[in-house]
Amino acid sequence: MKILSLLLVFLFLAQSVLPWAHAQAPSSPSAAPPPAQAGGTGDAWPKQIVSGGNTFSIYQPQIERWQGNELQARAAVGLETAASPEPRFGAIWLSARTDVDKESRLVSLQDFSLFKINFPGTPDGGIDYARALNDALPSQPIQIALDRLQANLEVAQAIGRQQQVPVKNTPPRIIYSPRLAVLVLTDGKPVLRQVQGTQLLRAINTRALLLLDTSSGSYYLWLLNRWVQAPALEGPWAAATNAPPALETAKQQATASKQVGLEDFTPQVKQALEQGQLPVIYVSTGPAELIQTQGPAQLQPIAATQILEVTNTSSGLFVYLPTQQYYVLLSGRWFRARALGGPWAFVEPKALPRDFAQIPLNHPKGAVLASVPNTPEAKQAVIANGIPQTATIARTAQLTVTYDGPPQFTPITGTALSYAKNAPLPVIQVDPTYYLALQDGVWFVSSSPTGAWLVATSVLPVIYTIPPSSPLYYATHVYVYGSTPQVVYTGYTPGYYGMVVAPSNLVVYGTGYVYPAWAGTVWYPPPATYGVYAAGYGAGVFTGFAFGMAFGAIAASAAWGWHGGCCWGGWHGGYANVNVYNHYGNNYYHSGSNYYRAATGTVGSTQFARTQNTALARQGNNVYATHDGNVYKNTGSGWQHYNSSGNSWNTVNTAQGQQRAQQAQREYQSSPWAQQARSQYQSGGGGWQERNGGSGGGWQQHAGELNNSAWARSAGQDRVSSYGSGGGFGDRFGGFRR
C-alpha cells in the first residue's frame, strides 16, 4: 500500500479445596472431579485458625521465595485469646509445599513449617502461640488464588531468574489471504502409505485426511462434509467431481485409526463449509502460518502512536507508518514486510519500534504487549512462565509404552543419552539398564525399554542437559520435587508445552527448531513452533497450536494470535483450562475426597482454613508484615504502624508522607530492602528463631515495600474477581500498569 493512501487513512480516521484423608486411594483411575474456582468464599482473607482456645487470623502471605513447589513467605497474624479481648499482632515466616492447579487458578499450601516469628509484647515473644499455630496448620491447609501470588511475585521478584533458551527465529512460510482460508500442514513431504484394498495412498504425516489416487495422479482432501481435489499439492483445489468410491473406505479406515482430525476446524471455517462455501486451501510441507483478513485490510490508527491496526483480522497485524511496513506477531516473535504477501523478516526485539509499547492495554490487540520488550505485561509473562503446574501422583500409576516396531534408539546430540525415535512419548536411555519415560507430566523409570515401568521418585540431572536442538527438549521442563512411600510430588512449567524465555527476556512459543519426526506405519509428530501438526507429541502435550492459545495458559485467557481459519488439525480453544494430570484420574490426588495427607499417608477429605465471621475478618485483608517483622495496616487513606508496647495503631504518613511513599514505591525495586527480602532465608536456619525487630517502625525504609505489597494485593484481588466473573484478557491484567 502506498504511503500516501496510508497517510490519508490515518488523517481521516484520526478525525473521526484440596482435602486430606482417612481412607486408602482407589487403585483404578476414574474421571477427576471438577475443580473449585478461584474467587469464591474459600479465597477470602484473612484466614482463621483455632488452636488451644486461640484464634489466629493469618493475612495474605507476602512471598519471599518460590522455587519449584516450595514457597517461603511472611505473613501478618492477628491473635485473639480468651484472656485478652483486644487482638495482638505479629509476624510469622513460613515455608510450605505448593500444590498449583492452573485449571482452577488455585494454590494449596501444605506441609507447613513455621521457622521465624515476631510477637513482641507477648510472653516469650509468642513462641507458645506460634507452636500452637504450627501444630494446627497440618490439619487446616490454606488455599490461595494463583493470581494473588502471581501479583505478589511481580513486586517481590522472588521466583528466581529463568533460564533463557537460545531459540531460532527463522521466519516460517507466512501466507496472506484476504478471504477465508484453510492451511493444511504436512510434516515434510507427504509420507504415503497404502490404503488397504484400494489404489489410494494416504499421507500419514498430517492430521488432514490427504490421499493420492495412483490411478489418476489426483490428490483428494476431506473438508468436513465434502471431498476436494487437485492435480498437485500446491493446487488449485476445487470441489471433487466423480470422487472414487474408495475414498469412503479410506475415510473409514483413517477414522478408526484415530490418526486424523476430520472436524478440526475453526467455527468460521466450519460454518462456511456447512453453508456450502469452499475456503481457499493452502498446503505447506514445512513450517507455515496463515494470516487472513475479511476482505482487503482495514486500517485504524492507535491513539498516541504511529501505528495502524489491521482491524478485520484476528492476527496481531499492524502497519508502522514511518517505515510503511507491516508487522505481525507469530509464536511470540515479530516479523515485518513491505507488503502482506512478503517477504517477511524476523524483527530483533530491540529493533521493534517503541510505539508498540504505547498500545493501550485495553485495546483489542493489547495482549501483544506481552511480546513487547520491557513492558509490564512482558515481565508478567516471564514470571507466569516460571510457575509450575504441580501434582501429587500415586506411585501405583502405570505406564505402557507401545513402539512402532522394535525400539530404535538414536543419540541426543551433546549428551551421552539416547531416545527412542519410534515411540509416541519420550523414552530415554541413560545406560543399558536404566531408562526414563515421560507421560502426561510424570516421569517413569525402568531397567528395560519395554518395562515394567514405575513412577520415578527422582530424575537424574543429566536429563536437564538435553539441548533445545533435541525434539525431547520440552521434557526438561518436568520435575520431581519429592516423594513419600505412597506418592510422588511432580510438576511442569509451561516449557513442557512450548513456552520458553528467549534471550530477549520475552516469552515465545517453540524453540524454532524443525525437528525430525517418526513416520513408519504410524506418524509421531515432533514439537512444532509454527502452525499445527497435531494435538501433541504424546498424549496430553499440545505442541502445535498458535502462541495466543499457549499464552492463555499463563495469562488465564486465550486472547490473541489465533488465526481464524488456521490451521488444520488445530486445537481451537480452552487451553487455559488444560491440566495434563487430570489424565491420571484417582491416581492424581488433588480435590474433593481424593486428597493426600502427607502427615498420615492417607487419602480422603479435609477442610481448608476459611475466613470466619470475626472482628478481624470483617476489617478486611489490610494488614501487612515488612521484611524485618514490623506490622502495618492500610487504612485506605494511609498507613498505621502497630505499636506492640501499647497494643495500638499509630498513623505514620500524612499527605506529604504519602507522596514520599509513592516515590519510595518506584525506587523500591532497586533498593537494598528488596535484595534483603529475597535473601532473607539464605542466613536462616531450622527451628524457632525469635526476631528482635518490630517495636520501632522506620516508615521511610518501609514505605516503598508496603506500597508495592498493597498494590500487589489489590491487583491480585482484581484479577481473582475478574476470573470468577469471566472477565477478558485485559481484565486479568487488572491494575497492572502503575
N, C-alpha and C positions, 0 to 999 in steps of 0.2 A: 504494500500500500504506500502511496506516495506521501511524502511528508506534508505537502500542502493539505491533502484531504484529512490527514491526522490532526493537523492544527485546526482546521475548520471544525472538525468534530469536537475537538477539545473546547474551542471557544464557544461553540453553540451550546454544548452541554453544560459548560461552566455557568452559563446564564440561567439557563433553565434549572446366733448364740451357741457357741460350740460346747456342749455339755460334757461332764465327767461321769464315771460309770461305776456299776456294781455287777455287771454281767459279762460273760465272755462274748467276744465278737462272733457272729455267724461266719462260717468258713466259706460259704458260697456267696459270690457277688450278686448285688441287686442294684436297681436304679438308685442313684443318690437322691436324697430328699431335696426339695427346692431350698435354696439358700435364703437366709434372712437378708434384709436390705438395710443399708446404712441410712441413717436419718430418722429412724424410729425412736421410740422412747428408750430403747436399750442403749442408745448412744448419748444420752443426756449426761451432763457433768454438773457438779462433782458426783462421784460415786460414793455411796455409803457402805461401810463395812462395820459390822458389830462384832465385838470380841470382848469377853470378860466384863460386860457392863459398860464398855466404852464404845462410842460411835465415832468412827473415823470418816471424815469427808475428804476424799482424795480428789484434788483438782487435776485437770488435764495435764498429763506429763509433758515436760519440755525435754526434747531429745538432746542428748549429749553425744551419743554414738549409736549407729545402727549398722552392724556388719553381719551379713548372712542372715541368720534367724535369731540373732541376739541383739536385743535393744538395751541400751543403758540410758537412763533418764533421771531427771529430778522432778519432784512434784511438791507443790504446797499442800499441806494437810491441816485440816481443822479438826480439833479434838474436843469432843463433848463427853463429859463424865457425869456420873450421878452426884459426885461431890461438888461439882462446880457448874452452876447454871450458865456461866459465860464461857464460850468456846475459847480455846487457846490455839495458837497457830505455830507451825514449824515447817521444816522441810525434810524430805527423805530422798535418798539416792537409791535407785533400784536397778537391777538387771532382770530381764525376763526373756523367755523364748517367745518368738513371734510366730503366729500361725496366720499367714496372709491369704485371704481369699479375694482375688481381684474380680471375681464374678459378682460377689455381693458388696465389694468395696469395704470389707470389714477385716479388722486385725484383732486376733485374740492374744492377750498377754497371759502367759502361763509360766509355771516353774519359777516363781519369783524368788529373788534374793535381795533383801534389804541390807546394804553394807555400809551406808553412811547416814547419819541422822543429825538434825539440829532442832531441838526443842528447848530453847533457853527458857529459864524460869520455871521448869518442871523438875521434880526430883530426879537426880542422876542424869540430867539432860534428856529425860524422856526415854531412856533405854528400855525401861519396863514396858512402856506403852508401845515402843517400836517392836519389841519382842512379841507382844500380843498381836500386833498387826501382822508381823511376819508369819506367825502361826496360823492366822486366819486366812491369809491370801490364797494358799493352795486349794482351799475348799470353795473359794469365790473368785474365779478368774475374771479378768477385766476385758471388756470388748471396747474397741475404739474404731471410728471410721478411718479408713486408709487416707481419705482426703485431709483429715485433720493432721495426721502425721506427716503427710507429704508437704503440706503448707508449712509446718514447723521446720522441716528439713530445708526449705528454701531460705530460711534466715539462719538456721543453726549450722548449715554446711557440715553436717555430722555423718554423712554417709560414705565419705572417702572418695577419692578420685577414681573414676572408672578407667579401665584400660581403653586406650584409643586404638582402633583397628585400622591398619593400612589398606583401606578399601580401594577398589578400582572404580574409575569414573568414566570408562569408555561409553560414549553415547550408544544407546540401542538404536535400532531402526525406529524412527518416530514417524508415524503415518498420520496425516491430517485428512479428515473427511468432513465436508460441510453438510453431510446428511447422515442419517442413522446407518451404522455400520457394525460389522462383527469381525473381530480379529481371531483367526484360527492359528494357534501356535503348534508347531511340531518341534520336538526336541532334536534338532538337526534334520538332515534329510529323512524322509519317511522310511521307517523300517517296516517292510511289508511281509506279512505272514498269510499263508493260505487260509481261506475260509473253507472249512470242511464241507465237501460235497458241492462246491461251486467253482467257477472260474474267477472268483474275486480274490483280491489280496487286500487285507486290512492293514492300515498304518497303525502299529501298536504304540508308537511313541508320541501319542497325543490323547487328550481326553475327548477329542471330537471323534465322531464315527465317520472316518475318512476311508474311502475304498477306491481301489483301482480295478476296472474291468479289463482283464487281459485280452479279451476278445475284441474290444473296440478301442482300447487305449484311453478311455474316458475316466475321469475322476468323478466320484459321487460323494456328496456330503449331506448328512441328515441334519435338517434345521427344524427342530421341534415337531413340525407336523407335515413336512414335505421333504422331498429329495431335490437337491440342486446338482448340476453337473457342469464340468468344464473340461476343455481339451488339455489343460495343464494346470499345475497347482496355482500358478500365477493368475489363472482365469483366462478369459472372462467367465464368471459364474452366472448361471441362469437356471430358471426352474427346469427340472428334468422333464423330458418328453420320452415316452416309451421306456420308462425305467425298467430294467431287467427284474423279473420276479425274484431272482436270487438275492436281491438287495434285502428283502424282508427276512430271508433266512439269516443273512449276515447280521441284521439288526437284532434278531432274537438271540443269536449266539453271543454277540457283544454285550447285550443287556444282561444275560445270565452270568457272564464273566465279571460283571461289576467293574469293568475297566474303562467305561466310557460314561460321560455325563450328558445324557440326552436332553436334559432340561436345564442345563447350566447357563441360563441367560438372565440378563437384567430385565426388570419389569418392562422397560421401554421396548426392548427387542421382542420380548415375549408378546406384548400387546400388538406390536406391528405384525408379527407373524400370524397371530390369531385373526387379525383383520385382513389377511391376505396380502400384506405388503412384504416385499423382499428387500432386506437391507443390503447395502454394499458389503461384499465379502472380500476380506484380505487374508492371505495365508502367508505366514512367515516361518522359515525354518531356523531362525535364530532369535535372540532377544529382541523384543519389539514392544512398542507402546502405541496406543491409539488415542489421538486427540480428535474429538469431533465437536462440531458446533451445529446448532439447529438453524441451518441456512448460513449465509455469509456472516462472518464475525461481526458482532455488535459491540461497540466500544462505549465505555462510560468512564469519565475521569474519577479518580480517587482524590478526595479533598486534601489539600495541602501537600500534594505530591505531583511529580511529573510522570505519573503512571496512569495508563488507561487499563481498566479491567475489561476483558472479553466476557461479556455477561451471559451469552447464550451457550455456555458450556459448563459442565461440572468440573472441568480441569482447572488447576491453578495456572491460568493463562493470562498474560499481561503484555502490554506494549510500553516500552520505556521511551518517551518522546525524544530526549536529547540525542539518542543514537538510532532512533527509528527501528529498534529491534524488538522482536517478540521474546518473551521469557516464559518458560514453562517449568513447573516443579513436578518431577517424577521420582518416586522412591527416595524422597528427601534430598534430591540433587537438582540443581538448577541447570537448565540448558537454554541457549539462545540462538536465534536465527534471524536473518533479514526478512524471510518470508515463511509463512506457515508450512510450505512444502519443503523447507530445509534448504541447505544442510544445517544440522544442529550441532552445536559445540558445547562442551561442558564449561560451566562458569565456576571458577575458583571462588569459594565463599568470600574471600577478601576483596574480590573484584565485583561482587554484587552491588549495584547502586544503593546508596544509603537510603534512598527514598523508600525502599521496600520495608525498612524498619518503621516507617511512619504510617503504614497501613493500620487503620483503627482495628482494635481487637474485635469490635462488634460488627465489623464489615463482613459481608457474606463470604469473602475469601480470607478473613482474618486469621484462620488457622495456619496459613502459610508462615506466620511469624515464628512458628516453632522451627522453621528451617532458615531463618534469617539470623546471621551471626550477632551475638551479644544482646539479643532481645531477652526480656524476662521469660517469654514463652519458650525460647530455645534452652534457657538454663533449666526451666522446669522440666522440659522433656528429658534432659540428661539425668536429672535427679530421679524422675519416674522410671527411667530405663535401668536404674540400679536397684530397684526394689523387686525382690523375688516373689513369685507365687510359691507358697510353701505348702507342705502336706505332711501328715503323719500316715504312713503306709504300713499295713500289717506285713510282717515278714513271711506270712503264708501266701502272699501274692505270687502268681505263677506266670511263666512265660514259655511259649513255644515258638521257635524260630523255624520258618519254612524257607528253604533256599530254592532257587531256580536251578536245580541240578545239584551236584556235589559242591560244598563250599569252596569258593575260589577267593584266595586272599591276595591282595596287592599292597605294596608298601605305601605308607603315608610319608610323603617327602619331608625330609628334615627331622624325622624321628626314627626310632627303632621299632615302631609299631606297624601293623598291617591291618587292613579291614577287608571284610567280605564284600566284594563288589556285586555279588548276586544275591544279596539279602535285602528284604524290604525295610530294614531298620539297621542302625549302626551295630555291627558286631566287630569288635576289635580284638586282635590277637596281641597280647603283651609278650607271651612266650608260649612254647608248645603246650603248656599245661595250664595256662591262665588266660581266660577270655572274659571280656566285658561286653554286655549288650545294653542298649538303651531303648526303652519302650515307654511312651507316654510320660516322660519326665522322671522315670525311675530307672536306676542302674541295677543290672543283674550280673551275677558272676557265675562262671562255670569252669571246669577243668577241660571241657571239650566244646567245640563249636556247635555240637548238636545237643548239648545239655547233659544232665539236668541243670536248670538254671535256678539260682537262689537270689533273693533280694540282697544286693550288696550293702554292707554296713560301712564301707569306705571306698574311696576311689583313689587310685594311685596318682601322684602329682604329674607323672609323665603324660597322662591324658590331657592335661591342660596346656601341653606344649604343642598340640595339634595346630598347625598354622591356618590362616584364613584361606590359603590356596587349596586346602583339602575340602572335599564335599562334606566331611564329617566335622567341620569346624564348629557348627552350631551345637554339637554335643558338649563342647567345653563350657557351655553356659548352664549346665545342670550339675547340681551339687548334692552331696550327702553331708548333713550337718551333725549327725549323731545318731545313736540308736539305743534301744533297750532290748532285752531278750524277746520282746513282743513286736516292736515297731522300729521303723527307720524314719528319721526326720530328713526330708529331702526338699528340694526346691529348684526352681529355674528362673533366671532373669529373662527379659524379653529377647535377648540374643538367641534364645532357643528357637524362636520363630522369626529370626532375621533382623531384629532391631539392634544396631550396634552404634557406638560412638566413633565417628570419623576423626581424623587428626585435626579437623577444623573445630572440634568440640561441638559438633552438631550430630543429632541422631539421624541416621539414614537407615533405609531398609535394604538389606542384602549387602554382600561383600563386593559385588560387581564381577566376581569371577564366573566364568562359564564352565561348569563342572561336567565331567563325563557321567553319563547315565548307563544303566544296565538295560540292554534290550536283548533278551534271549527268547524264551517262549512267552515271557511277560516283560513289561516295562516298569522299572523302578526309577521314577523321576528324581533328579537331584534338586537341591535348593536353587531357586532362581531369584534374580534381582528384579527383573522386569517382566511384565505380562503375567500370564498364568500358565503353568504346565499342568498342575494338578493340585488337589487339596492335600498336599503334604508328601514329605519324604518319610514314609512310615506313618502309621495311624496317629492322628492327634496333632501333627505339626503342619501348620498351613504355611507353605513356603512360597507360594506363587501369587498371592494377592497383592493389590496395589498398596503403596505406602500409607495412603489415607486410612485404609481399614486397619492396618497394623498399628498406626499411631493411635487409633481409637483405643487400643488395648492398654496404652499407657496414659491416655488423657481422659479415659472413660467416655469417649464419644467418637464415633466414626463420622468425620465431618467433611473431609475434602480429599482430593486426589483420586477419587474413584471415577472411572471413565465411562459412565453411561453404558454404551453397548459393549465396551471392552471387558472382559475378554472371554474367550471360550474356556470352559472348564473352571470358570472363576467361582469364588465363594463370595456371595454378594451381600452379606450382612451379618450383624450380630457378633463380630469377632471380639468386641469388648467384653462379651459375656462368656468367652471360652475359658474353661479351666480343664486342662487335659487330665487332671487327676480324677475327674468325675468318671473316667472310663473304668476305674478300679472298683466302683460300687461300694459294697460294705467293707472292702479292704482299705478304703480311704476314710479315716476317722476324722470327721470334721464338724458334724452338725446333728441336731435333733438328738436321738437316743444313741447315735453312733459316734461317740466321743471318747477319746483315750485319756485316761488319767494316769499320768506318769508316776504319781506317788504310790499307787496301788497296783499298777499294771493291769487295770481292768477297763472295760468298755461299757458305757452306759450313758446316763443323763446327768447333768449338773445344772446349777443355777448360776448365772453370771451376777456379779455385783451390779446393783442397779441404783438409780437415783431415788431416794425416798423423800417423803414429804416432811423434811426437817427445815428448821430455820435457815441453816446454811445453804441447803439446796435451793430454797426459794430465792436466795440472794443472787444465784447465778454462778456461772463459771468464770469468776472475775478475780481470782487470787493467784499470784504467781510467786515462784521462788527464783531468786537470782543464783548465779553460779557459785556465789560464796555463802549461800544459806540465808540471806535476808528474804523477808516475805513482804510483798506489796499487794495492794488492792487497787484495781482500776475502777474508779467510780463513774466513768463515762465522761466526766469533765476534767479529770485529773487523776493523780496518783496519791495514795496514802501508804505510809510505811508502818509496819506492825512493830509496836514497842512492847517487847516481852516483859519488861520490868513492871510496866503499868497495865499490861494486857489491854492496850488501847491502840487506836489508829491515829496517826499524825499526818496531816496534809503536807506534802513535800514540794509540790510545784504550783506556782502561781501562773498567771497568763504568760509572763516573761519566761518562767521556768518551762512552760510547755513549748514555747518557741525554741528554747535551747534543747529540749528533748527531741524535737523534730530534727534539729541539726545533728544531734548525737546519734539519732537513728540512722541517718545517712552515713555517718562516719563509723558506725559500729562494726561493719563487716571487716574493716581493715584494722580494727583495734586489737590491743593485746588481750582484751576480755574475751573476744571471740576465739582467739587462739587458746586461751586458758580453758574455756569451756570445752573445747574439743580435746584438750589433753588432760582433762580432769582425772581420767581414770588410769592414765599411764603410771601415776605415782601411788595410786590407791591399792591397798592390799585387801585381803579377805577379812571376814569377820566384822564386828561392830567397830565403827570409828566415830566418835563424837566430834563434831566440828565446833570450833570456837567462835566462828563468825555469827552474825545475825543480830547483835544487840545495838549496832550503831547505825547503819544506813550508809550514806555516801551516795546521795542521789545523783550527783554528776557522773559518777562512774557507772551507775546502773541505768541511766535514762535511755540510752540508745538500745541497750539489751532488752529492757522492758517494753519499749515501744515496738521493737521488732517482734517480740513474743506476742504482744497484744494484736498486732496486725495479722500475724500468722493464725492466731486463734480465731479472729473474726473471719479471715479469708477461708479458713477450713470450714467454719460453720456455714458460710455462704455456699460453698461447694457441696457440702453434705445436703443442705436444703434443696439445692438445685437438682442434685442426683435423685433425691427422693421424690421430686415433683416432675421429673422427666425433662429437666431443662436441657438446652442445647449446648453445643461445644463452648461457645463464648461464656455461657453461664458457669461452666465448670472451671474456667479460669477466674472465677469471680474475685474481684478485689486484687487481682494480681499486680496490676500496674500501680506503682506507688508514686 
